[in-house]
Amino acid sequence: MDHLIGALVGAPLLGAALLLVGGRRLDRTGHLIGSALAAVSFVIGVVLFAGMLGRSGSARTMTSHLFSWVPVGGFRADVAFQLDQLSMTFVLLITGVGTLIHIYSIGYMAHDDNRRRFFGYLNLFLAAMLLLVLADNYLLLYVGWEGVGLASYLLIGFWQHKPSAATAAKKAFIVNRVGDVGLSIAVMLLFAWFGTFSFGPVFAHTGSASEGKLTAIGLMLLLAACGKSAQVPLQSWLGDAMEGPTPVSALIHAATMVTAGVYLITRSAAVFDGAPTAQLAVTVVGAVTLIFGAVVGCAKDDIKKALAGSTMSQIGYMILAAGLGPVGYVFAIMHLVTHGFFKAGLFLGAGSVMHGMNDEVDMRKFGALRRYMPVTYVTFGLGYLAIIGFPGLSGFWSKDKIIEAAFAKGGTEGWILGAVALLGAGITAFYMTRVMLMTFFGEKRWQPAPDPDRAASVEPGVEAHPGELPHPHESPKVMTVPMIVLALGSVFAGGLFSINSAFLNWLRPVTGHAEGHPPVASWVVTVATLVVLAIGVGLAWQAYGRRPVPAVAPRGSLLTRAARRDLLQDDFNHVVLVRGGEHLTRSLVYLDHSVVDGVVNGAAAGVGGLSGRLRRVQNGFARSYAVSMLGGTALVVAATLLMRAV
């Protein structure tokens, strides 16, 4: 079955080629072709998964060597795939959720004139992401990594007629390039020190490598993960990426792009296990980001940006767990999978609300939508319960394990990480309850339709009549069916994974696992988590359930105003990086002109001046030459006499 591995990438890649090169003749069927080939990739993944279940131990790892890209002397770069339990988990998640998003997009993008091109970009994204997780070496992983960056740029800026979308796409692309520098340096260091790119030989070398080398590689891999997974300090692109169509938000923020950093760290477990400093840096980044994203999510009135802050926070949980080493690797991936279900469902639910509200995103202009959009309400509500960790739903099984693992770190560090993870759970309950209440409960706060030009600039095909109130309605079945499937995953996936530790036993051969022992009993951590969750829900109900939601956001506290501006991350980047870069550039230009060029130009001017003065001696008069000869002779005689006297 090894030959089918290449088909996983080949199916969506073929779809991208057909839809992007085939031209307008495929406009009528492009969305069907793109969705069908995504589904083909998912079916192949299921077939390979079934075959993998029939094997045991190391026999479950399959490899497929396609060709040697650059075999030159000691340098060898292969195009080869590796399918094991870790990559299989990502394959099923990427193709399964990706196929549902393709189907949803058929309805969501029905009125867009460039729907064929949109589906071509979606297929390209799937192919690049699958290449990333199936690569058997870091160099090929880097190719998929860059492919994901390119596809995300094309999708975020898909509505390029909107200046904000074009700007957001460029911002995402540039910020990710910073992280990509880290991955490229890590790849070069791996080859320089270990002489190979392939995972197996690299991990075999880590046992004898010095801690300094592993720390350098680990920190560069962490920098790469911060870019793709929107972790502090490279998180500023994530909120702006909401300018893309909502299916793009679901694809990027649920199961694919933002999870690439978690995959990279978990796949490189052997590197981080030998570099405690790099591991500590991973946990710190995850802990800071999970609070950072949660606080930002509390202050956003844009439903998609509130969910983007949530994504940043939940990925922070995964990065924190990955930084805990063998205690947390499995739980990081488990939360990644459950998050793929409920976060994709939440984003698609947000898109359904926008579809019924003339593409409005301001939650202060929603309210009481549960009466008009029952399917969206129920599916979104199940995703909400899953993400806050309601007992029995998916998030309860995965996020609580991360909190326990954080406490199990031990010592002061364990108490700090555990407390941060616990606090994040409470803030998650607050901001997600806020989203739920402002959108589906309370009184109607609908506003008249915007100007047609504005509506058309948001979503092509939207019809808006100024002064007319929106008429919220349920989305068509092509959109609601994927939402229902994802809601089922939000409810049952975590419980199924936890039966007889099924998910842990599935991943253990690849990631390894060590039992953590919190300083208190596990049930105490669970009870504390539920108490914090209840407090978060209660505070949100007090602020947004019992009181009318004002149509205009109040001024708020200093922290609220800062959170509305993403905790001043763009201001910080502008002052430190943009202005700092400008000043650095000007200083370097001055140094180049005044010092480097000054030395060169000064030397040239000195030689020119000296030659000009010497040239005056050559005036063409015989008497001048006779005098110079006499003077020279006198100097020679004087020097000779002086030397004899000495």
Residue pairs with C-beta under 8 A, 6 or more apart in sequence:
1 47
1 48
1 51
1 62
2 62
2 63
2 64
3 64
4 44
4 47
4 48
5 48
5 62
5 64
5 81
5 83
5 134
6 64
6 66
6 81
7 41
7 44
8 41
8 44
8 45
8 48
8 91
8 95
8 130
8 134
9 41
9 81
9 127
9 130
9 131
9 134
11 37
11 38
11 40
11 41
11 44
12 37
12 38
12 41
12 123
12 124
12 126
12 127
12 130
13 123
13 124
13 127
14 37
15 33
15 34
15 36
15 37
15 38
15 119
15 120
15 123
16 120
16 121
16 123
16 124
16 127
18 26
18 33
18 120
19 26
19 30
19 33
19 34
19 116
19 117
19 119
19 120
19 123
20 117
20 120
20 121
20 124
22 30
22 116
24 116
26 33
26 116
27 115
27 116
30 115
30 116
30 117
30 119
30 120
31 102
31 105
31 106
31 109
31 115
31 116
31 119
32 106
33 119
34 102
34 119
34 120
34 122
34 123
35 99
35 102
35 103
35 105
35 106
35 119
37 123
38 95
38 98
38 99
38 102
38 122
38 123
38 126
39 99
39 102
41 95
41 98
41 99
41 126
41 130
42 92
42 95
42 96
42 98
42 99
45 88
45 91
45 92
45 95
45 96
46 92
48 62
48 83
48 88
48 91
49 88
49 91
49 92
52 60
52 62
52 83
52 85
52 88
57 509
58 509
60 84
60 85
60 509
61 82
61 83
61 84
62 82
62 83
62 84
63 80
63 81
63 82
63 83
63 136
64 80
64 81
64 83
65 78
65 79
65 80
66 78
66 79
66 80
66 81
67 78
67 79
68 76
68 77
68 78
68 79
69 77
69 78
69 79
70 76
70 77
71 77
74 195
75 191
76 196
77 137
77 139
77 140
77 197
78 136
78 137
78 140
78 198
79 140
80 135
80 136
80 137
80 140
81 134
81 135
81 136
82 134
82 135
82 136
82 199
83 91
83 134
84 509
84 510
85 506
85 507
85 509
85 510
86 263
86 266
86 267
86 333
86 507
86 510
86 511
87 133
87 134
89 333
89 337
89 506
89 507
90 133
90 259
90 263
91 130
91 133
91 134
93 255
93 336
93 337
93 340
94 126
94 129
94 130
94 133
94 255
94 256
95 126
95 130
97 250
97 251
97 254
97 255
97 256
97 340
97 341
97 344
97 486
98 122
98 125
98 126
98 251
98 255
98 256
100 344
100 482
100 485
100 486
101 122
101 247
101 250
101 251
101 344
101 348
101 482
102 119
102 122
103 478
103 481
103 482
104 247
104 250
104 348
104 351
104 478
104 479
104 482
104 483
105 118
105 119
105 122
105 245
105 247
106 478
107 355
107 475
107 476
107 478
107 479
108 245
108 246
108 247
108 351
108 355
108 479
109 115
109 118
109 245
109 247
110 461
111 459
111 460
111 461
111 462
112 118
112 459
112 460
112 461
113 460
114 158
117 158
118 155
118 158
118 245
121 151
121 154
121 155
121 158
122 155
122 247
122 251
124 147
124 150
124 151
124 154
125 148
125 151
125 152
125 155
125 251
125 256
125 257
126 256
127 147
128 144
128 147
128 148
128 150
128 151
129 144
129 148
129 256
129 257
129 260
130 144
131 140
131 143
131 144
131 147
132 141
132 144
132 145
132 147
132 148
132 260
132 263
133 144
133 263
134 144
135 141
135 143
135 144
136 198
136 199
136 200
137 196
137 197
137 198
137 199
138 186
138 187
138 190
138 197
138 199
138 202
139 187
139 197
140 197
141 264
142 183
142 184
142 187
145 180
145 183
145 224
145 228
145 260
146 180
148 228
148 256
148 257
148 260
149 173
149 176
149 177
149 180
149 228
152 172
152 173
152 176
152 241
152 252
152 257
153 169
153 170
153 172
153 173
154 169
155 244
155 245
155 248
155 251
155 252
156 165
156 168
156 169
156 172
156 241
156 243
156 244
156 248
156 252
157 165
157 166
157 168
157 169
157 170
157 243
157 244
158 165
158 244
158 245
158 248
159 165
159 243
159 244
159 245
159 458
159 459
159 460
160 166
160 169
161 457
162 243
162 457
162 458
164 240
164 243
165 243
165 244
167 240
167 243
168 237
168 240
168 241
168 242
168 243
168 244
169 243
169 244
171 236
171 237
171 240
172 237
172 240
172 241
175 227
175 234
175 236
175 237
176 227
176 228
176 234
176 237
177 227
178 223
178 227
178 234
179 223
179 224
179 225
179 226
179 227
179 228
179 234
180 224
180 227
181 223
182 219
182 220
182 221
182 222
182 223
182 224
182 226
182 227
183 220
183 221
183 223
183 224
183 264
185 220
186 217
186 220
186 221
186 224
187 197
189 213
189 216
189 217
189 220
190 196
190 197
190 202
190 217
191 197
193 205
193 209
193 213
193 217
194 201
194 202
194 205
194 209
196 202
196 205
199 267
202 270
202 271
203 270
203 271
206 214
206 270
206 271
206 273
206 274
207 274
209 274
211 274
211 275
211 276
211 277
214 271
214 272
214 274
214 275
214 278
215 275
215 277
215 278
217 271
217 275
217 278
218 268
218 271
218 272
218 275
218 277
218 278
218 279
218 281
218 282
219 277
219 278
219 281
221 264
221 265
221 268
221 271
221 272
221 278
222 265
222 278
222 281
222 282
222 285
223 234
224 261
224 264
225 231
225 260
225 261
225 262
225 264
225 265
225 319
226 232
226 233
226 234
226 235
226 261
226 285
227 234
227 261
228 257
228 258
228 260
228 261
228 264
229 258
229 259
229 260
229 261
229 262
229 315
229 318
229 319
230 237
230 238
230 258
230 289
230 311
230 312
230 315
231 261
231 285
231 286
231 289
231 312
231 315
231 316
231 319
232 285
232 288
232 289
232 292
235 289
235 292
235 293
235 312
235 569
236 566
236 569
236 570
236 573
238 253
238 258
238 308
238 311
238 312
239 296
239 300
239 305
239 308
239 309
239 566
241 248
241 249
241 252
241 253
241 308
242 249
242 302
242 304
242 305
242 308
244 252
245 459
246 304
246 347
246 348
246 350
246 351
246 354
247 348
247 351
249 304
249 307
249 308
249 347
249 350
249 351
250 343
250 344
250 347
250 348
250 351
251 257
251 344
252 258
253 307
253 308
253 311
253 343
253 347
254 311
254 339
254 340
254 343
254 344
254 347
255 340
255 344
258 311
258 315
259 315
259 318
259 336
259 340
261 315
261 319
262 315
262 318
262 319
262 322
262 332
262 333
262 336
265 272
265 282
265 319
265 322
265 323
266 322
266 329
266 332
266 333
266 511
269 325
269 326
269 329
269 511
269 512
271 278
272 278
272 279
272 282
272 322
272 323
272 325
273 279
273 325
273 326
279 323
279 324
279 325
280 323
281 323
282 319
282 320
282 322
282 323
283 319
283 320
283 323
283 324
283 409
283 417
284 323
285 316
285 319
285 323
286 316
286 317
286 318
286 319
286 320
286 321
286 322
286 323
287 316
287 320
287 416
287 417
287 420
287 421
288 316
289 312
289 313
289 315
289 316
289 319
290 313
290 314
290 316
290 317
290 320
290 420
290 421
290 424
291 313
291 316
291 420
291 423
291 424
291 427
292 312
292 313
292 316
292 567
293 309
293 310
293 311
293 312
293 313
293 314
293 315
293 316
294 309
294 310
294 313
294 424
294 427
294 428
294 431
295 309
295 427
295 559
295 563
295 567
296 309
296 312
296 563
296 566
296 567
297 306
297 307
297 308
297 309
297 310
297 312
297 313
297 427
297 431
297 432
298 309
298 427
298 430
298 431
298 434
298 560
298 563
299 556
299 560
299 563
299 564
300 306
300 308
300 309
300 563
300 564
301 362
301 363
301 364
301 438
301 553
302 361
302 362
302 363
303 350
303 353
303 354
303 361
303 362
303 363
303 366
303 435
303 439
304 347
304 350
304 361
305 361
306 363
306 431
306 434
306 435
307 343
307 346
307 347
307 350
307 435
309 431
310 343
310 346
310 387
310 428
310 431
310 432
311 343
313 424
313 427
313 428
314 335
314 339
314 343
314 387
314 428
315 339
316 424
317 332
317 335
317 399
317 402
317 421
317 424
318 332
318 333
318 335
318 336
318 339
318 402
319 332
320 328
320 402
320 406
320 417
320 420
320 421
321 328
321 329
321 331
321 332
321 335
321 402
321 405
321 406
322 328
322 329
322 332
324 405
324 406
324 408
324 409
324 417
324 516
325 514
326 511
326 512
326 513
326 514
327 405
327 408
327 409
327 513
327 514
327 515
327 516
328 402
328 405
328 406
328 516
329 507
329 511
329 512
329 513
330 503
330 504
330 507
330 508
330 511
330 513
331 398
331 401
331 402
331 405
332 402
333 503
333 507
333 511
334 397
334 398
334 401
334 494
334 497
334 503
334 504
335 395
335 398
335 399
335 401
335 402
337 398
337 493
337 497
337 503
338 386
338 394
338 395
338 397
338 398
338 489
338 490
338 493
338 494
338 497
339 387
339 395
339 398
340 489
341 383
341 386
341 394
341 486
341 489
341 490
341 493
342 382
342 383
342 386
342 387
342 394
342 395
342 486
342 489
342 490
343 383
343 387
344 486
345 379
345 380
345 382
345 383
345 483
345 486
345 487
345 489
345 490
346 380
346 383
346 384
346 387
348 479
348 482
348 483
348 486
349 376
349 379
349 380
349 383
349 483
350 361
350 380
351 479
352 373
352 376
352 380
352 474
352 475
352 479
352 480
352 483
353 366
353 369
353 373
353 376
353 380
353 439
353 472
354 360
354 361
354 459
355 475
355 479
356 369
356 372
356 373
356 376
356 470
356 471
356 472
356 473
356 474
356 475
357 365
357 366
357 369
357 446
357 470
357 472
358 449
358 450
358 455
358 462
358 464
358 470
359 455
359 458
359 459
359 462
360 366
360 447
360 470
363 435
363 438
363 439
364 438
364 445
364 549
364 550
364 551
364 552
364 553
365 445
365 446
365 447
365 551
366 438
366 439
366 440
366 445
366 446
367 438
367 439
367 441
367 442
367 443
367 444
367 445
367 446
367 549
368 440
368 441
368 442
368 443
368 444
369 376
369 377
369 439
369 440
369 472
370 377
370 440
370 441
372 472
372 473
372 474
373 472
373 473
373 474
373 475
374 474
375 474
375 475
375 480
375 483
375 484
376 474
376 475
376 480
376 483
377 440
378 487
379 480
379 483
379 484
379 486
379 487
380 436
380 439
380 440
380 483
381 436
381 440
382 393
382 487
382 490
382 491
383 486
383 487
383 490
384 432
384 433
384 435
384 436
385 393
385 395
385 490
386 393
386 394
386 395
386 396
386 490
386 491
386 494
387 395
387 428
387 432
388 395
388 425
388 428
388 429
388 432
388 433
388 533
388 536
388 537
389 395
389 396
389 399
389 400
389 425
389 428
389 429
389 529
389 530
389 533
390 396
390 533
391 530
392 491
392 495
393 490
393 491
393 494
394 489
394 490
394 491
394 492
394 493
394 494
394 495
395 490
395 494
396 494
397 494
397 495
397 497
397 498
398 494
398 497
399 425
400 525
400 526
400 529
402 421
403 418
403 421
403 422
403 425
403 525
403 529
404 516
404 518
404 522
404 525
405 516
406 414
406 417
406 418
406 420
406 421
407 414
407 415
407 417
407 418
407 516
407 518
407 519
407 520
407 525
408 414
408 516
408 517
408 518
409 417
409 418
409 516
410 519
414 518
414 519
415 519
418 518
418 525
422 528
422 529
422 532
423 532
425 529
425 532
425 533
425 536
426 532
426 533
426 535
426 536
427 536
428 536
429 532
429 533
429 534
429 535
429 536
429 537
429 540
430 536
430 537
430 539
430 540
431 540
433 536
433 537
433 540
433 541
433 544
434 540
434 543
434 544
437 540
437 541
437 544
437 545
437 549
438 544
438 549
441 545
442 544
442 545
442 548
442 549
443 548
445 549
445 551
446 469
446 470
446 472
447 469
447 551
448 466
448 467
448 468
448 469
449 455
449 464
449 465
449 466
449 467
449 468
449 469
449 470
450 464
450 466
451 464
451 466
452 463
452 464
452 465
452 466
454 464
455 462
455 463
455 464
456 462
456 464
474 480
496 502
497 503
504 513
507 513
518 524
518 525
553 564
555 561
556 564
562 568
565 571
617 624
617 628
